[in-house]
Amino acid sequence: MSNRFCERHPGCLDLTGKVALVTGSSRGIGRAIAIKLAQAGADVVINYLRNKTKAEETAAAIEAEGVKSLIIRANVAEEKEVIAMFETIQEHYGRLDILVSNAASGILKSALDLNLRYWRWTMDINAGCLLPLAQGAVKLMGNEGGSIIAVSSLGALRAIPNYAAVGASKAALESLVRHLAAELAPRNIRVNAISAGIVETDALKHFPTRSELLSESLRRTPMGRLTEPEDVANTALFLCSGLAHMIVGQTVVVDGGYSIVG
């Protein structure tokens, strides 16, 4: 397959025979990660909630790489649906090697306009869902271990207008990543997070200051362009590979240098 990445050392970036689950993978960053893992040889489980057509398009792109795909509709904020999803993966593959927790949502309001219902929903979907996802994945990873990746954002560390609930949920997500990493490393399961810079996806359309956010982010990014889904996907592939064997409990920032300039 032309897209395999390491001919001299095929164990490095070659995921042939592995099974990956990418939540929220019908579009955006999740789709890019799912296709990237497929290009490296992994069979990919596509999780979606609302847009079946987009999920089917992602599945077609994955299968074009010569690997298998499986589409599962599930709301990752609902524990029963997460359990059922892993039961389906067990039935089809009998194993799981890679989990990418990418699905996210949340309420975009100022802190003073939030209520506890908004807060709890955002926490559940962005941070809380990683717990049952990781628990389900661990049961299918076996003695060989595997890799778990959570997709975060710069709002975990920076104050962004109307991002109070989402930013707090991403900070909680990164903390949970560190605690899971410490617990699971002895089982050869590596847990890390990717913190993406400003990425122009459908999710960004919900920001009330979208245009200003994009232009300001572009101006402040030393690399001279915004982060793209492919950039995040490349980092996910690296973290899933044997090259990242000793990277445990870290949040890798992919933002073209945006966060290092005041």
Buried (B, 14 or more C-beta within 10 A) or exposed (E): EEEBBBEEEEEBBBBBEBBBBBBBBBBBBBBBBBBBBBBBBBBBBBBBBEBEEBBBBBBEBBBEBEBBBBBBBBBBBBBEBBEBBBEEBBEBBEBBBBBBBBBBBBBBBEEEEBEEEBBEBBBBBBBBBBBBBBBBBBEBBBEEBBBBBBBBBBBBBEEBEBBBBBBBBBBBBBBBBBEBBEBBBEBBBBBBBBBBBBBBBEBBEEBEEEEEBBEEBBEBBEEEEBBBBBBBBBBBBBBBBBBBEEBBBBBBBBBBEBBEEE
